Amino acid sequence: MCTTAADAGRGRAWAGSPGVTPNGPRLDQLRSPVGLAKAVCVLLGAVAVADVLSVAAGVHSRMLLAEGLDDGFLSVDEGTWNRADHLYRLAGLLQAYTFLATVVVFLVWMRRVRRNAEVFDPSAHSMRPGWAVGSWFVPIGNLWLPYRVASGVWTASAPVDGDDRRPVISRAPLNAWWAALIVDKLLSQGAGRFYAAADTGDEMVRGLDMLAVGDALDLGAAVLAILFVRRLTAMQNRRVNLGPIPAVPRPLQAH
């Protein structure tokens, strides 16, 4: 079950407070990301379950192929293979559907926390709020632009002391999630192409091995994403009652 930490005065603060920051954004623009965070975590859990099923189905198919290989020749009962392949394809469809649902809710959550971060500290961001969603759809650029957005949100959401100074907050949840996501994306794409182009039994076995590793990485990325979402949401919950940091905003750049 996914939950996030909450401040005692959270309800009053998230409902909106009077006044404006020195740089313009109104405090009543703050919106709680807690409900969206819970939905994202549940969907990420579904992604993880789909990954486990895909790994199991892939390993089963791989074992059938490996057992049927004899001096480079492939001999597998057609009915048995068709059932295994059908199960593997169903697991892949489940992965696709849960992934798409998760992407939609995750982007809504990311937009919410980015807008809150703009209120907390406009100077912490190097990219405009719209990039919270748009950065994911930039070819090649989506390998690092979403991280830049998330990094700014992380900085702005960090708690401050009475002198408006931030303590050093570990970025381990953010960095670990992003590293796993990128490695998973690159490996899975390569594994999918290799398996689709496989002509021999040996190549199919290697392709299934690569796909299983990709599914395992996807599972790890989903777990790390849950930790990232929970941590950032909890940070914003603590930050909401502290008000904005007086700061002079830096020029915003697309990249």
PLY file of the C-alpha trace (Angstrom):
ply
format ascii 1.0
element vertex 255
property float x
property float y
property float z
element edge 254
property int vertex1
property int vertex2
end_header
0.00 0.00 0.00
1.33 3.41 -0.91
0.97 6.22 1.61
2.70 9.54 2.09
3.62 11.57 5.14
1.23 14.35 6.09
1.52 17.53 8.12
-1.05 18.19 10.81
-2.03 21.46 9.14
-1.93 20.09 5.61
-5.64 20.47 4.88
-5.70 24.17 5.68
-2.54 24.90 3.75
-3.41 22.90 0.64
-6.84 24.50 0.53
-5.11 27.81 -0.24
-3.78 30.69 1.80
-4.08 34.43 1.15
-1.24 36.49 -0.18
1.33 36.31 -2.93
4.99 35.45 -3.09
7.51 38.22 -3.75
7.76 36.97 -7.33
4.07 36.73 -8.13
2.65 33.16 -7.75
-0.32 33.04 -5.36
-0.25 30.63 -2.44
-3.83 29.61 -3.28
-2.43 28.03 -6.45
-1.09 25.19 -4.32
-2.88 21.88 -4.84
-2.31 18.70 -2.88
-0.53 15.94 -4.85
-1.35 13.27 -2.25
-4.34 11.68 -3.98
-2.56 11.58 -7.33
0.56 10.15 -5.67
-1.45 7.28 -4.20
-2.99 6.55 -7.60
0.45 6.60 -9.25
1.84 4.21 -6.65
-1.05 1.77 -7.11
-0.56 1.80 -10.88
3.19 1.37 -10.52
2.45 -1.64 -8.35
0.32 -3.02 -11.19
3.22 -2.43 -13.58
5.50 -4.38 -11.24
3.03 -7.29 -11.13
2.81 -7.29 -14.93
6.61 -7.36 -15.10
6.76 -10.37 -12.79
4.23 -12.22 -14.96
6.20 -11.32 -18.09
9.45 -12.58 -16.57
7.77 -15.86 -15.59
6.20 -16.31 -19.04
9.47 -15.41 -20.76
11.48 -17.86 -18.67
8.95 -20.60 -19.46
9.26 -19.93 -23.20
13.03 -19.76 -22.92
13.16 -23.17 -21.18
11.01 -24.74 -23.89
13.31 -23.44 -26.59
16.50 -24.41 -24.77
15.25 -27.94 -24.14
14.25 -28.28 -27.80
17.63 -27.26 -29.15
19.76 -30.13 -30.42
23.04 -29.30 -32.19
21.55 -26.05 -33.46
18.28 -27.63 -34.59
15.04 -26.64 -32.90
12.41 -29.23 -32.08
9.54 -28.05 -29.89
6.00 -29.41 -29.76
3.95 -26.90 -31.74
0.94 -26.94 -29.42
3.08 -26.47 -26.32
5.02 -23.63 -27.93
1.87 -21.88 -29.13
0.44 -21.92 -25.61
3.66 -20.58 -24.14
3.95 -17.90 -26.80
0.31 -16.89 -26.29
0.87 -16.56 -22.55
3.96 -14.43 -23.16
2.05 -12.16 -25.51
-0.76 -11.74 -22.97
1.78 -10.75 -20.34
3.19 -8.21 -22.79
-0.28 -6.74 -23.38
-0.82 -6.44 -19.64
2.49 -4.61 -19.38
1.48 -2.21 -22.15
-1.94 -1.39 -20.66
-0.67 -0.85 -17.12
2.23 1.22 -18.44
-0.04 3.52 -20.47
-2.41 4.05 -17.54
0.53 4.80 -15.27
2.04 7.29 -17.70
-1.19 9.32 -17.86
-1.62 9.58 -14.07
2.11 10.08 -13.47
2.19 13.05 -15.86
-0.81 14.62 -14.12
0.98 14.17 -10.79
4.21 15.59 -12.20
2.38 18.64 -13.52
0.81 19.13 -10.08
4.08 18.97 -8.15
5.79 21.20 -10.72
3.12 23.89 -10.31
3.46 23.66 -6.53
7.23 23.94 -6.84
6.81 27.15 -8.83
5.03 28.63 -5.81
7.59 27.31 -3.34
10.57 28.75 -5.22
10.38 30.09 -8.79
14.17 30.44 -8.94
14.81 26.69 -8.58
13.80 25.83 -12.15
15.69 26.04 -15.42
12.65 25.07 -17.54
9.11 26.40 -17.75
6.19 24.54 -16.09
4.88 23.18 -19.39
8.00 21.06 -19.75
6.81 18.88 -16.86
4.73 17.07 -19.49
6.25 18.19 -22.78
9.80 17.08 -21.96
8.77 13.42 -22.08
7.77 13.69 -25.74
10.98 15.22 -27.10
12.89 12.58 -29.14
16.33 11.92 -27.64
15.84 14.92 -25.35
13.56 12.80 -23.18
16.68 11.01 -21.99
17.55 13.98 -19.77
14.99 16.83 -20.01
12.42 15.22 -17.65
15.23 14.72 -15.14
16.01 18.45 -15.27
12.37 19.23 -14.54
12.23 16.75 -11.67
15.51 18.08 -10.30
14.11 21.60 -10.11
10.95 20.35 -8.40
13.07 18.40 -5.91
15.14 21.49 -5.08
12.12 23.78 -4.68
10.28 21.23 -2.52
13.13 20.75 -0.05
12.39 22.02 3.48
14.04 25.22 4.69
15.12 26.52 8.06
14.24 29.84 9.65
16.87 31.68 7.61
15.44 30.42 4.30
18.38 28.07 3.89
17.94 24.54 2.61
19.75 21.62 4.19
21.32 19.13 1.81
18.62 16.64 0.81
19.82 13.38 -0.71
18.77 12.97 -4.33
19.24 9.20 -4.15
15.55 8.39 -4.84
15.51 10.68 -7.89
18.89 9.61 -9.26
18.32 5.88 -8.73
14.90 5.96 -10.39
16.14 7.93 -13.38
19.22 5.74 -13.91
17.10 2.57 -13.79
14.53 4.09 -16.14
17.09 5.03 -18.79
18.98 1.72 -18.65
15.69 -0.16 -18.83
14.50 1.88 -21.81
17.67 1.37 -23.83
18.07 -2.33 -23.04
14.40 -3.18 -23.62
14.39 -1.50 -27.02
17.55 -3.34 -28.06
16.27 -6.67 -26.73
12.95 -6.29 -28.53
14.65 -5.63 -31.86
17.06 -8.53 -31.36
14.28 -11.00 -30.55
12.09 -9.83 -33.43
14.97 -10.35 -35.87
16.05 -13.74 -34.47
16.31 -16.44 -37.15
17.67 -19.40 -35.19
16.78 -21.14 -31.95
19.97 -19.94 -30.29
19.20 -16.34 -31.21
15.66 -16.68 -29.87
16.98 -18.01 -26.58
19.42 -15.11 -26.29
16.65 -12.69 -27.18
14.40 -14.09 -24.45
17.27 -13.80 -21.98
17.70 -10.14 -22.89
13.96 -9.49 -22.63
13.86 -11.11 -19.19
16.65 -8.82 -18.00
14.73 -5.85 -19.43
11.57 -6.91 -17.58
13.55 -7.26 -14.36
14.96 -3.76 -14.83
11.47 -2.45 -15.51
10.33 -4.03 -12.25
13.19 -2.34 -10.41
12.42 1.00 -12.07
8.77 0.73 -10.99
9.78 0.13 -7.37
12.24 3.03 -7.44
9.56 5.24 -9.03
7.26 4.48 -6.09
9.99 5.55 -3.67
10.60 8.74 -5.68
6.89 9.66 -5.84
6.39 9.02 -2.14
9.48 10.99 -1.12
8.75 14.03 -3.28
5.09 14.12 -2.22
6.12 13.92 1.43
8.61 16.76 0.88
5.88 18.96 -0.57
3.59 18.10 2.34
6.24 19.35 4.76
7.09 22.33 2.60
3.55 23.63 2.09
3.25 25.32 5.50
6.62 27.04 5.24
5.63 29.50 2.50
7.68 30.66 -0.50
11.36 31.47 -0.42
12.14 35.07 -1.31
14.32 34.71 -4.36
15.08 36.39 -7.65
14.08 34.02 -10.46
16.70 33.01 -12.98
15.95 33.23 -16.72
14.03 30.18 -17.88
15.46 28.11 -20.71
14.05 25.26 -22.73
17.29 23.30 -22.72
0 1
1 2
2 3
3 4
4 5
5 6
6 7
7 8
8 9
9 10
10 11
11 12
12 13
13 14
14 15
15 16
16 17
17 18
18 19
19 20
20 21
21 22
22 23
23 24
24 25
25 26
26 27
27 28
28 29
29 30
30 31
31 32
32 33
33 34
34 35
35 36
36 37
37 38
38 39
39 40
40 41
41 42
42 43
43 44
44 45
45 46
46 47
47 48
48 49
49 50
50 51
51 52
52 53
53 54
54 55
55 56
56 57
57 58
58 59
59 60
60 61
61 62
62 63
63 64
64 65
65 66
66 67
67 68
68 69
69 70
70 71
71 72
72 73
73 74
74 75
75 76
76 77
77 78
78 79
79 80
80 81
81 82
82 83
83 84
84 85
85 86
86 87
87 88
88 89
89 90
90 91
91 92
92 93
93 94
94 95
95 96
96 97
97 98
98 99
99 100
100 101
101 102
102 103
103 104
104 105
105 106
106 107
107 108
108 109
109 110
110 111
111 112
112 113
113 114
114 115
115 116
116 117
117 118
118 119
119 120
120 121
121 122
122 123
123 124
124 125
125 126
126 127
127 128
128 129
129 130
130 131
131 132
132 133
133 134
134 135
135 136
136 137
137 138
138 139
139 140
140 141
141 142
142 143
143 144
144 145
145 146
146 147
147 148
148 149
149 150
150 151
151 152
152 153
153 154
154 155
155 156
156 157
157 158
158 159
159 160
160 161
161 162
162 163
163 164
164 165
165 166
166 167
167 168
168 169
169 170
170 171
171 172
172 173
173 174
174 175
175 176
176 177
177 178
178 179
179 180
180 181
181 182
182 183
183 184
184 185
185 186
186 187
187 188
188 189
189 190
190 191
191 192
192 193
193 194
194 195
195 196
196 197
197 198
198 199
199 200
200 201
201 202
202 203
203 204
204 205
205 206
206 207
207 208
208 209
209 210
210 211
211 212
212 213
213 214
214 215
215 216
216 217
217 218
218 219
219 220
220 221
221 222
222 223
223 224
224 225
225 226
226 227
227 228
228 229
229 230
230 231
231 232
232 233
233 234
234 235
235 236
236 237
237 238
238 239
239 240
240 241
241 242
242 243
243 244
244 245
245 246
246 247
247 248
248 249
249 250
250 251
251 252
252 253
253 254
